Amino acid sequence: MSGAVPIVLAGARGHGRWHLDNIRRLQDKGIVRPAGICELTPLSEDELPEGLGSPEQSADFGALLDSTGARVAVICTPIPTHTDLALTAARKGVHLLLEKPPAPSYAEYRRMADGIAAAGVACQIGFQSLGSHAVPAIRTLMAEGAIGEITGIGAAGAWARPESYYRRAPWAGRRRLNGVDVIDGALTNPLAHAVATALALNGTVRAEDVTAVETELLRANDIESDDTSCVRVGTAQDRPVVVAATLCAEDPDEPYAVVHGDRGRITFWYKQDRVLLQRAGRGPEESEYGRTDLLENLVEHLVDGTDLLVTPEVTGAFMKVVEAIRQAPDPVRLPAGAWRLLPDEQRRVVPGIDGLVAAAADTLALYSELGAPWADPARTKEVST
């Protein structure tokens, strides 16, 4: 493959705007050529980044791939559409960057991954944090015994979303829509990177690496899905992975993963590519790392065989967690006294949740084990087969 690679973007609004800007950046480098945009309503000139040109626009994804001769498609559409769109591209020999989460259920994920493998196309899953050069650096520190024996991995995400966030699309905040799985919860969509990053640091990447999943799913907002939740994942590495998240934080902060050792810890703020190493008898050491863009990595894979960073198979463990959340009882509504509305921001806040999220990542305990009065003990234990 030579020259700029023709690319089609499906889903160019919302988070898709980030992909539009990234395609524009790679266009400037001569790596890609924006050939088409698939949206139900075409983008206006004002919605196109300056200098992008005039890509062909259509609501018919398959027809657009044919008419543009696209070699790569970026899929950034609602979660339940991912598998069918990915397979449409794969059958046409078009390589893929598929936005996270790859699918709303393990069955849909397997259908997607198996279809892509059968078609022989390359696929990258959009867990951008796994493109951080900090990830292999932390794994090396772990392997070298920098913090002693690893006892577990925690992750914490304390974010805030206004009530309007759940009105931005019909599927937002839903577990199912018209009988189809959506599973748009805190851990499976906005803070999915926290789950995927913690699992990756532990070496828990394939489906068979997950042995059990305990879930505590709750909601302060008037939605179906969870906005305040935690999971504890049992792993083939015999180390627990605990991820706690909320979209109802009092003071939103950067999410992070923390590797616990018996002689220290490594904290990774994955959106900032920033790492803090703390170990016995040594001063703290902070480092910042670069990051490989996943679309650029995909194009390099097609051009010169560079290894893909996030193939479907290495998101199998993440999808086992999604499946456990899908199969769990519906999230528990927090009692009225457990949350309050911030009128200026029109968002719901759970008092004390910031500290609980951090404590869960720090102690590898669930909310109920930390004494949260509104948390039921872990409600499911799903064992991988």
C-alpha positions as CSV (number, residue, x, y, z in Angstrom):
1,M,0.0,0.0,0.0
2,S,1.5,3.3,-1.0
3,G,0.4,6.9,-0.7
4,A,-2.2,8.4,1.6
5,V,-4.7,5.7,2.7
6,P,-8.3,6.6,1.8
7,I,-10.4,6.5,5.0
8,V,-14.1,6.7,5.8
9,L,-15.4,7.8,9.2
10,A,-18.8,6.4,10.4
11,G,-20.1,8.7,13.2
12,A,-18.6,12.1,13.0
13,R,-20.6,14.0,15.7
14,G,-20.1,13.8,19.4
15,H,-16.9,11.8,20.1
16,G,-16.6,11.4,16.4
17,R,-15.5,15.0,16.2
18,W,-12.2,13.9,17.9
19,H,-11.7,11.4,15.1
20,L,-12.4,14.0,12.4
21,D,-9.7,16.2,13.9
22,N,-7.3,13.3,14.2
23,I,-7.9,12.4,10.5
24,R,-7.2,16.0,9.6
25,R,-3.9,15.8,11.6
26,L,-2.9,12.6,9.8
27,Q,-3.9,14.1,6.5
28,D,-1.4,16.9,7.1
29,K,1.3,14.2,7.6
30,G,0.4,12.7,4.3
31,I,-0.7,9.4,5.9
32,V,-4.4,9.3,5.2
33,R,-6.9,10.9,2.8
34,P,-10.4,11.6,4.2
35,A,-12.6,9.9,1.5
36,G,-16.0,9.7,3.2
37,I,-18.2,10.5,6.2
38,C,-21.1,8.3,7.1
39,E,-23.8,10.1,9.1
40,L,-27.6,9.9,9.1
41,T,-27.6,13.7,8.5
42,P,-24.7,15.1,6.4
43,L,-22.3,17.4,8.1
44,S,-22.5,21.0,7.2
45,E,-19.5,22.9,6.0
46,D,-19.2,24.5,9.5
47,E,-18.9,21.0,11.1
48,L,-16.0,20.0,8.9
49,P,-12.5,20.8,10.2
50,E,-10.8,23.5,8.1
51,G,-8.6,22.0,5.4
52,L,-10.3,18.6,5.5
53,G,-11.7,19.1,2.0
54,S,-15.1,17.8,0.9
55,P,-15.3,14.1,1.6
56,E,-18.2,12.2,0.1
57,Q,-21.1,11.9,2.5
58,S,-23.8,9.2,2.8
59,A,-26.0,7.5,5.3
60,D,-25.3,4.1,3.6
61,F,-22.0,2.8,5.1
62,G,-21.6,-0.1,2.7
63,A,-22.3,2.0,-0.4
64,L,-19.9,4.7,0.9
65,L,-17.1,2.2,1.3
66,D,-17.6,1.0,-2.3
67,S,-17.9,4.4,-3.9
68,T,-14.8,5.9,-2.1
69,G,-12.6,2.8,-2.4
70,A,-11.8,3.2,1.3
71,R,-9.0,1.0,2.7
72,V,-9.7,1.9,6.3
73,A,-12.9,2.7,8.2
74,V,-13.2,4.3,11.6
75,I,-16.4,3.3,13.4
76,C,-17.6,5.7,16.1
77,T,-21.3,5.0,16.2
78,P,-23.7,3.8,18.9
79,I,-22.5,0.7,20.7
80,P,-25.2,-1.7,19.5
81,T,-24.3,-0.9,15.8
82,H,-20.6,-1.8,16.2
83,T,-20.7,-5.4,15.2
84,D,-22.8,-5.1,12.1
85,L,-20.9,-2.1,10.8
86,A,-17.5,-3.8,11.5
87,L,-18.6,-6.9,9.6
88,T,-19.9,-4.8,6.7
89,A,-16.4,-3.3,6.4
90,A,-14.6,-6.6,6.9
91,R,-16.6,-8.3,4.1
92,K,-15.5,-5.6,1.8
93,G,-11.8,-6.0,2.8
94,V,-11.8,-2.7,4.6
95,H,-9.5,-2.5,7.7
96,L,-10.9,-1.1,10.9
97,L,-10.5,1.2,13.9
98,L,-13.5,0.3,16.0
99,E,-14.3,2.6,18.9
100,K,-14.6,1.2,22.4
101,P,-16.5,-0.6,23.8
102,P,-16.2,-3.0,20.9
103,A,-19.6,-4.5,21.5
104,P,-22.4,-4.6,24.1
105,S,-22.2,-8.3,24.9
106,Y,-19.7,-11.1,24.7
107,A,-21.7,-12.9,22.0
108,E,-21.7,-9.8,19.8
109,Y,-18.0,-9.3,20.5
110,R,-17.2,-12.9,19.4
111,R,-19.3,-12.5,16.3
112,M,-17.4,-9.4,15.4
113,A,-13.9,-10.8,16.2
114,D,-14.6,-14.1,14.5
115,G,-16.0,-12.4,11.4
116,I,-13.0,-10.0,11.1
117,A,-10.6,-12.9,11.5
118,A,-12.3,-14.9,8.8
119,A,-12.2,-11.9,6.5
120,G,-8.5,-11.4,7.1
121,V,-8.7,-7.7,7.7
122,A,-6.8,-5.8,10.4
123,C,-8.8,-4.3,13.3
124,Q,-7.8,-2.0,16.1
125,I,-10.0,-1.4,19.1
126,G,-10.0,2.2,20.2
127,F,-8.6,1.9,23.8
128,Q,-6.3,4.9,23.2
129,S,-4.7,4.6,26.7
130,L,-3.2,1.3,25.5
131,G,-1.2,3.2,23.0
132,S,0.6,5.0,25.9
133,H,4.3,4.1,26.1
134,A,3.8,4.1,29.8
135,V,2.1,0.7,29.6
136,P,5.1,-1.4,28.5
137,A,7.3,0.7,30.8
138,I,5.1,-0.2,33.8
139,R,5.1,-3.8,32.8
140,T,8.9,-3.8,32.7
141,L,9.1,-2.2,36.2
142,M,6.7,-4.9,37.5
143,A,8.7,-7.7,35.8
144,E,11.9,-6.4,37.3
145,G,10.5,-6.4,40.8
146,A,10.8,-2.6,41.2
147,I,7.9,-2.7,43.8
148,G,8.3,-6.3,44.9
149,E,5.7,-9.0,44.5
150,I,2.5,-7.6,42.8
151,T,-0.5,-8.0,45.0
152,G,-3.2,-6.5,42.8
153,I,-4.2,-3.7,40.5
154,G,-6.7,-0.9,41.3
155,A,-8.2,1.8,39.2
156,A,-10.3,4.9,40.1
157,G,-12.4,7.2,37.9
158,A,-14.3,10.1,39.6
159,W,-15.9,12.0,36.8
160,A,-19.0,14.2,36.5
161,R,-21.7,14.3,33.9
162,P,-24.8,16.6,33.8
163,E,-28.3,15.2,33.6
164,S,-28.3,16.4,29.9
165,Y,-25.5,13.8,29.2
166,Y,-28.2,11.1,29.4
167,R,-30.5,13.0,27.0
168,R,-27.9,13.4,24.2
169,A,-29.0,10.2,22.4
170,P,-31.8,7.6,22.8
171,W,-29.3,4.9,23.9
172,A,-27.5,7.1,26.5
173,G,-27.7,5.6,30.0
174,R,-29.6,2.6,28.7
175,R,-29.0,-1.1,29.4
176,R,-31.2,-2.1,26.5
177,L,-33.1,-0.3,23.8
178,N,-35.9,-1.9,21.8
179,G,-34.8,-5.3,23.0
180,V,-31.2,-4.8,22.0
181,D,-28.3,-4.7,24.5
182,V,-26.7,-1.3,24.9
183,I,-25.0,-1.5,28.4
184,D,-24.0,2.2,28.5
185,G,-22.7,2.3,32.1
186,A,-19.9,4.1,33.8
187,L,-17.5,1.2,33.6
188,T,-18.4,0.0,30.1
189,N,-18.3,3.3,28.2
190,P,-17.0,6.6,29.7
191,L,-14.6,5.0,32.1
192,A,-14.0,1.8,30.0
193,H,-10.4,2.9,29.7
194,A,-9.9,2.5,33.5
195,V,-11.1,-1.1,33.2
196,A,-9.1,-1.9,30.1
197,T,-5.9,-0.2,31.4
198,A,-6.0,-2.0,34.8
199,L,-6.5,-5.3,33.1
200,A,-3.7,-4.7,30.6
201,L,-1.2,-3.8,33.4
202,N,-2.1,-7.0,35.1
203,G,-1.5,-9.0,31.9
204,T,-5.2,-9.9,31.9
205,V,-6.1,-9.3,28.3
206,R,-7.7,-12.4,26.8
207,A,-11.1,-13.8,27.7
208,E,-9.7,-16.9,29.4
209,D,-7.6,-14.7,31.7
210,V,-10.8,-13.7,33.6
211,T,-11.9,-16.3,36.2
212,A,-14.6,-14.3,38.1
213,V,-16.3,-10.9,38.2
214,E,-18.0,-9.4,41.2
215,T,-20.2,-6.3,40.5
216,E,-21.8,-3.5,42.5
217,L,-23.8,-1.4,40.2
218,L,-25.7,1.7,41.4
219,R,-27.3,4.9,40.0
220,A,-28.1,8.3,41.3
221,N,-29.4,9.6,37.9
222,D,-32.8,8.7,36.5
223,I,-31.4,6.2,34.0
224,E,-31.4,2.4,33.5
225,S,-27.7,1.9,33.6
226,D,-25.1,2.4,36.4
227,D,-23.4,5.8,37.0
228,T,-21.6,4.7,40.2
229,S,-20.1,1.2,40.2
230,C,-17.3,-1.1,41.0
231,V,-16.0,-4.5,40.0
232,R,-13.5,-7.0,41.3
233,V,-12.1,-9.3,38.6
234,G,-10.5,-12.6,39.5
235,T,-7.7,-13.4,37.1
236,A,-5.6,-16.3,35.8
237,Q,-2.6,-14.2,37.2
238,D,-4.0,-14.9,40.6
239,R,-4.2,-11.2,41.4
240,P,-7.4,-9.2,41.8
241,V,-8.2,-6.2,39.6
242,V,-10.6,-3.7,41.2
243,V,-12.0,-0.8,39.3
244,A,-14.3,1.8,40.9
245,A,-16.0,4.6,39.0
246,T,-18.6,7.3,39.3
247,L,-20.0,10.0,37.0
248,C,-21.4,11.7,40.2
249,A,-18.1,13.0,41.7
250,E,-18.0,16.0,44.0
251,D,-14.7,17.2,42.6
252,P,-13.9,15.4,39.3
253,D,-10.3,14.4,38.8
254,E,-8.0,12.5,36.5
255,P,-8.7,8.8,36.4
256,Y,-5.8,6.5,37.2
257,A,-4.7,2.9,37.7
258,V,-2.4,1.8,40.6
259,V,-0.2,-1.3,40.7
260,H,0.2,-2.6,44.3
261,G,3.4,-4.3,45.3
262,D,4.6,-5.6,48.7
263,R,7.4,-3.0,48.5
264,G,5.8,0.0,46.7
265,R,3.3,1.1,44.1
266,I,3.1,2.5,40.6
267,T,0.3,5.0,39.8
268,F,-0.6,5.7,36.2
269,W,-2.7,8.7,35.2
270,Y,-3.6,7.2,31.8
271,K,-5.1,10.2,30.1
272,Q,-1.9,12.2,30.9
273,D,0.6,9.4,30.2
274,R,2.1,10.2,33.7
275,V,3.6,7.6,36.0
276,L,4.6,7.9,39.7
277,L,6.9,5.2,41.1
278,Q,7.0,4.9,44.9
279,R,9.1,2.3,46.6
280,A,10.6,1.5,49.9
281,G,13.8,3.3,50.7
282,R,13.7,5.5,47.6
283,G,12.3,8.9,46.9
284,P,9.2,9.2,44.5
285,E,10.1,9.1,40.8
286,E,7.7,10.7,38.3
287,S,7.9,10.2,34.6
288,E,5.9,11.3,31.5
289,Y,5.7,9.1,28.4
290,G,4.7,9.5,24.8
291,R,1.8,7.9,23.1
292,T,1.2,6.1,19.8
293,D,-2.0,7.1,18.0
294,L,-4.1,4.0,17.3
295,L,-5.2,5.1,13.8
296,E,-1.6,5.9,12.9
297,N,-0.5,2.5,14.3
298,L,-3.2,0.8,12.1
299,V,-2.0,2.6,9.0
300,E,1.6,1.7,9.8
301,H,0.6,-1.9,10.2
302,L,-0.9,-1.9,6.7
303,V,2.0,-0.1,5.2
304,D,5.0,-1.9,6.8
305,G,3.7,-4.6,9.1
306,T,4.1,-2.8,12.4
307,D,2.4,-4.8,15.1
308,L,-1.1,-3.6,16.0
309,L,-1.4,-2.4,19.6
310,V,-5.0,-3.3,20.5
311,T,-6.4,-6.2,18.5
312,P,-9.9,-7.6,19.2
313,E,-8.4,-10.7,21.0
314,V,-6.6,-8.5,23.6
315,T,-9.9,-6.9,24.5
316,G,-11.5,-10.3,25.4
317,A,-10.9,-9.8,29.2
318,F,-12.6,-6.4,29.0
319,M,-15.5,-7.9,27.2
320,K,-15.8,-10.6,30.0
321,V,-16.3,-7.7,32.4
322,V,-18.9,-6.1,30.1
323,E,-20.7,-9.4,29.9
324,A,-20.8,-9.7,33.7
325,I,-22.2,-6.2,34.0
326,R,-24.8,-7.1,31.3
327,Q,-25.8,-10.2,33.2
328,A,-25.9,-8.5,36.6
329,P,-29.2,-7.5,38.1
330,D,-30.3,-4.0,37.1
331,P,-28.4,-1.2,39.0
332,V,-29.8,-0.2,42.4
333,R,-31.3,3.2,42.6
334,L,-29.5,5.2,45.3
335,P,-31.9,6.5,48.0
336,A,-32.8,10.1,47.8
337,G,-30.6,11.0,50.8
338,A,-27.5,9.5,49.1
339,W,-27.3,12.1,46.4
340,R,-28.0,15.8,45.8
341,L,-28.4,18.0,42.7
342,L,-26.0,20.8,42.0
343,P,-28.4,23.4,40.5
344,D,-25.8,25.5,38.8
345,E,-24.4,22.5,36.9
346,Q,-27.6,20.4,36.7
347,R,-25.8,17.3,37.8
348,R,-26.2,14.8,40.5
349,V,-23.5,14.3,43.1
350,V,-23.0,11.5,45.6
351,P,-21.4,12.9,48.8
352,G,-18.3,11.0,49.8
353,I,-18.0,9.1,46.5
354,D,-14.7,10.6,45.6
355,G,-13.1,9.1,48.7
356,L,-14.8,5.8,48.2
357,V,-13.6,5.5,44.6
358,A,-10.0,6.2,45.7
359,A,-10.3,3.9,48.7
360,A,-11.5,1.0,46.5
361,A,-8.5,1.4,44.2
362,D,-6.2,1.7,47.2
363,T,-7.5,-1.3,49.2
364,L,-8.9,-3.5,46.4
365,A,-12.2,-3.5,48.2
366,L,-15.7,-3.0,47.0
367,Y,-18.0,-0.2,48.1
368,S,-20.0,-2.5,50.4
369,E,-16.8,-3.7,52.0
370,L,-15.7,-0.1,52.6
371,G,-18.9,0.6,54.6
372,A,-20.9,2.5,52.0
373,P,-24.4,2.4,53.6
374,W,-26.1,2.4,50.2
375,A,-24.1,-0.5,48.7
376,D,-25.3,-4.0,48.7
377,P,-22.7,-6.7,48.8
378,A,-21.4,-7.8,45.4
379,R,-24.4,-9.1,43.6
380,T,-23.0,-11.4,41.0
381,K,-20.0,-13.7,40.6
382,E,-19.6,-14.7,36.9
383,V,-17.1,-17.4,36.3
384,S,-15.6,-17.6,32.8
385,T,-16.1,-21.0,31.1
